[in-house]
Amino acid sequence: MKRPLNILLTVLLLLGLGFGIYVSVRGQFSARSVVTVRGVIGSEKEDFFRDPEVVAALLKRQFRVEYVKAGSREIAGRDLNGLDFAFPAGVPAADALKKRVKPQQTYDVFYTPVVVASFQPILKILEQNNLAKTQGSYGTLDMQALLRVMEAGTRWTALKGSAAYPSSRSVLVSTTDVRKSNSAAMYLALVSSILNGGQVAQASDLDQNFTSPNGLQEGTQGTLMPQVAPLFLRQGYQESSSAGPFEDYQALGAGKTPLVNIYESQFLAAAREKTLPQGAVLLYPQPGIFTKHVLIPLTPAGARLGEALTSDPELQRLAARAGYRTRDASLFMAQVKAAGVSVPASILDTADLPSQEVMEAMIGNIEAQYPK
């Protein structure tokens, strides 16, 4: 009996040893098959890439993403050596990158409108002055009327109902630094169109005393920039990325930022995480403007990441949960409902972007007027 028992024990030992080797080899193989993809992203997308479910979904697709963050306009001009992808916000930054790196394909992963975060007492004041309307749990901004008030240098205390916000501050929408950040560049595109009579800004609309660094010829009857530039210059210090103003909005309230230019996705993500300040309300400019989030691959690994983010259903669902609008509108609206807020399903009245050359010329005009 001993011999058969010894044989059985030996067989079991060999099977156990073989299984251990198989598991070890398989684990080593799996570890080797996970590709680390490095890139630079707009700061507004950091929470998305840090989400544990996003990390897990990417690992299922054999990706581990490492990134640094920067203002989207900064990304367009920075050193990209050693990176697999760049993922700014906004078509202007993406177009500038495309000209530099000439990728075979780019990926429109998701998009979001540029909006204004405010507070219920501020919305009521705006309504009393025919500058805004309440639409359920959000509001709409009459941008033409609001711009007239801002251009005139009107203070909050001069508005009807200002007892609810007795501030001597000028009525302005706070933005990021237009020299560095896409969200401010989108606001620039929007207000320039409105102040240009609803027409996309052209070279001839620019200040006749300015020629862009890209060699854009100066206009002959330019009157637009003297109207537009003060809306940025009068703000004082501005953050370089969209995360900063929204953090101030959440932490410091209306005393710091009664009206702050942000991405809709930031507000919706905060609503899901229940970190919005008391009385927070989302205002949609009319007309509005959208920002695309375009991934620019720099290597084949970056291209595979772009494909995964664009086509994988789970990653698209998680993008919608993070507040981004995707190709599947019903998926986005379901995630918004789960966050306990309401937003317009679609935004029909929108402004178009100027050409990249005109955008750069307008930004250069404002930059030239900053204190040295």
SVG drawing of the C-alpha trace seen along z (x, -y; Angstrom):
<svg xmlns="http://www.w3.org/2000/svg" viewBox="-38 -102 50 104">
<polyline fill="none" stroke="black" stroke-width="0.4" points="0.0,0.0 2.9,-2.3 4.1,-2.4 0.8,-3.4 0.4,-6.1 3.9,-7.4 3.2,-7.5 -0.1,-9.4 1.6,-11.9 4.4,-12.4 1.8,-13.0 -0.1,-15.5 3.1,-17.3 4.1,-17.6 0.7,-18.8 0.8,-21.5 4.3,-22.5 3.2,-22.7 0.1,-24.7 2.3,-27.1 4.7,-27.6 1.7,-28.1 0.2,-30.8 3.6,-32.5 4.4,-32.4 0.9,-33.6 1.2,-36.5 4.5,-37.5 3.1,-37.4 0.1,-39.5 2.3,-42.0 4.4,-42.3 1.4,-42.7 0.1,-45.8 1.5,-48.8 2.4,-51.9 1.2,-54.9 2.6,-58.3 1.0,-61.6 0.1,-65.2 -3.5,-66.1 -5.6,-69.2 -6.0,-69.5 -9.8,-69.2 -9.4,-65.5 -7.3,-64.5 -10.3,-63.3 -11.3,-61.1 -8.0,-59.4 -7.7,-59.0 -11.1,-57.3 -10.4,-53.7 -13.1,-52.4 -11.4,-54.1 -8.0,-52.7 -9.5,-49.2 -11.3,-49.5 -8.0,-50.7 -6.2,-47.7 -8.7,-45.4 -7.6,-46.9 -3.9,-46.4 -3.2,-50.0 -1.7,-51.8 -1.8,-55.5 0.7,-57.9 0.3,-61.6 1.4,-65.2 -1.2,-68.0 -1.0,-71.5 -3.2,-74.2 -4.4,-73.1 -2.8,-76.0 0.4,-75.3 0.3,-71.7 0.3,-72.9 3.7,-74.5 5.5,-72.2 8.2,-69.6 6.5,-66.2 9.6,-64.1 9.1,-60.7 5.3,-61.0 2.8,-58.7 -0.1,-61.1 -1.3,-64.7 -4.9,-65.3 -5.7,-69.0 -9.2,-70.5 -10.3,-72.4 -9.9,-72.3 -7.5,-75.3 -4.9,-73.5 -5.5,-70.2 -5.0,-71.9 -1.8,-73.5 -0.5,-70.1 -1.6,-68.4 0.5,-70.9 3.5,-70.1 3.4,-66.3 1.3,-65.4 -0.5,-62.3 -2.1,-59.9 -5.4,-60.0 -6.8,-61.9 -9.6,-60.9 -12.5,-63.0 -13.1,-61.2 -15.8,-63.4 -17.0,-67.0 -18.5,-69.5 -20.1,-73.0 -18.5,-76.0 -20.8,-77.3 -21.0,-79.7 -21.1,-78.4 -23.0,-80.7 -25.3,-80.8 -29.1,-81.0 -29.0,-84.6 -26.9,-85.8 -29.3,-84.1 -32.2,-86.0 -30.4,-89.3 -29.6,-88.6 -33.3,-87.7 -34.5,-90.9 -32.2,-92.8 -33.3,-90.8 -29.9,-89.2 -30.9,-85.6 -33.8,-83.1 -34.4,-80.1 -35.0,-76.9 -35.9,-74.3 -32.8,-73.7 -30.4,-75.5 -30.5,-79.0 -29.7,-80.6 -27.7,-83.8 -28.6,-86.5 -25.0,-87.0 -25.7,-90.1 -27.4,-91.9 -24.7,-90.7 -21.9,-91.9 -23.4,-95.4 -23.5,-95.5 -19.9,-94.3 -18.6,-96.7 -20.2,-99.6 -18.2,-98.6 -21.4,-98.2 -21.0,-97.1 -23.2,-94.6 -24.5,-97.3 -25.9,-99.1 -28.2,-96.3 -31.8,-95.8 -32.1,-93.4 -28.4,-93.8 -29.2,-93.6 -28.8,-89.8 -25.2,-90.4 -24.1,-93.9 -20.7,-93.8 -18.9,-96.8 -17.1,-94.4 -17.7,-95.0 -19.9,-92.5 -17.5,-90.2 -17.3,-86.5 -14.1,-85.1 -12.0,-83.0 -8.6,-81.3 -5.6,-82.9 -6.4,-83.2 -2.7,-82.9 -2.5,-79.4 -6.0,-77.8 -8.5,-76.6 -11.6,-77.4 -10.7,-81.1 -9.9,-80.8 -13.4,-79.4 -14.9,-82.3 -12.9,-84.6 -14.3,-82.9 -17.8,-83.3 -17.7,-86.9 -15.8,-88.0 -18.5,-86.5 -21.3,-88.2 -19.5,-91.6 -18.9,-91.2 -22.6,-91.2 -23.0,-87.4 -20.3,-86.9 -17.2,-84.8 -14.2,-87.2 -12.1,-87.7 -8.6,-89.3 -10.2,-92.5 -12.1,-92.8 -8.9,-92.9 -7.2,-96.0 -5.5,-97.8 -2.5,-98.4 -1.7,-94.8 -0.2,-92.1 -0.1,-88.5 3.1,-86.6 2.0,-84.2 2.2,-87.0 -1.6,-87.6 -2.0,-90.9 -3.5,-93.7 -7.0,-94.9 -7.8,-98.3 -10.9,-99.1 -10.5,-96.8 -12.7,-97.7 -13.3,-94.4 -10.4,-93.9 -10.8,-97.2 -14.2,-95.8 -13.0,-92.3 -9.6,-92.7 -10.9,-94.6 -13.2,-91.6 -10.0,-89.7 -7.6,-92.5 -9.9,-93.8 -10.1,-90.4 -6.7,-90.7 -4.8,-87.5 -6.0,-84.4 -5.2,-80.7 -3.4,-78.9 -5.8,-75.9 -9.6,-75.4 -9.2,-73.4 -8.2,-76.5 -11.2,-78.8 -13.6,-76.0 -11.8,-75.1 -12.2,-78.7 -15.9,-78.6 -16.4,-75.5 -14.3,-76.7 -14.8,-80.5 -18.3,-81.0 -19.8,-84.1 -17.5,-86.5 -14.7,-85.3 -16.4,-84.1 -20.1,-85.1 -19.8,-84.1 -17.1,-81.7 -16.4,-80.3 -16.0,-76.5 -16.7,-73.3 -20.1,-71.7 -18.3,-68.4 -16.6,-70.0 -20.0,-71.0 -21.6,-67.6 -18.7,-65.7 -18.9,-67.7 -22.7,-67.2 -22.1,-63.4 -19.5,-63.6 -21.7,-66.0 -19.0,-68.6 -21.0,-71.5 -21.3,-74.6 -24.7,-75.4 -26.9,-77.2 -24.8,-76.3 -26.4,-76.7 -25.3,-76.2 -25.9,-78.9 -25.9,-78.2 -24.8,-81.1 -27.0,-81.9 -25.5,-81.6 -23.2,-78.9 -20.0,-77.2 -18.6,-73.6 -15.2,-72.3 -14.0,-69.0 -11.5,-66.9 -9.2,-65.6 -6.5,-63.0 -3.4,-63.5 -1.3,-60.2 2.4,-60.6 3.2,-56.9 1.3,-53.7 0.6,-53.1 -1.0,-56.5 -3.1,-55.7 -4.3,-52.5 -5.3,-54.4 -7.2,-56.9 -9.1,-54.1 -9.9,-52.5 -11.2,-55.7 -13.4,-56.4 -14.8,-52.9 -14.9,-51.0 -18.5,-51.1 -17.3,-50.9 -14.9,-53.8 -17.5,-55.8 -20.0,-55.2 -17.4,-56.3 -16.7,-59.4 -20.5,-60.2 -20.5,-59.6 -17.6,-62.1 -19.8,-64.7 -18.7,-64.5 -21.0,-64.4 -20.4,-61.4 -21.8,-60.2 -24.6,-58.4 -26.7,-61.2 -29.0,-58.9 -26.1,-57.5 -25.0,-61.0 -28.5,-62.0 -28.9,-58.8 -25.6,-59.6 -26.8,-63.2 -30.0,-62.0 -28.1,-59.7 -26.1,-62.7 -29.3,-64.4 -29.2,-67.4 -30.8,-68.4 -29.2,-69.9 -30.4,-70.6 -30.3,-67.5 -29.0,-69.5 -27.7,-73.1 -28.8,-74.4 -27.8,-78.1 -24.1,-77.9 -21.2,-80.1 -18.6,-78.9 -14.9,-79.1 -12.7,-81.6 -9.8,-80.2 -6.7,-79.2 -4.8,-82.1 -7.4,-84.6 -7.7,-83.0 -3.9,-83.3 -4.0,-86.9 -6.7,-87.8 -4.9,-86.1 -1.7,-87.8 -3.4,-91.1 -4.6,-90.6 -1.2,-89.2 0.5,-92.4 -1.6,-94.5 -0.8,-92.6 1.6,-94.4 5.2,-93.5"/>
</svg>
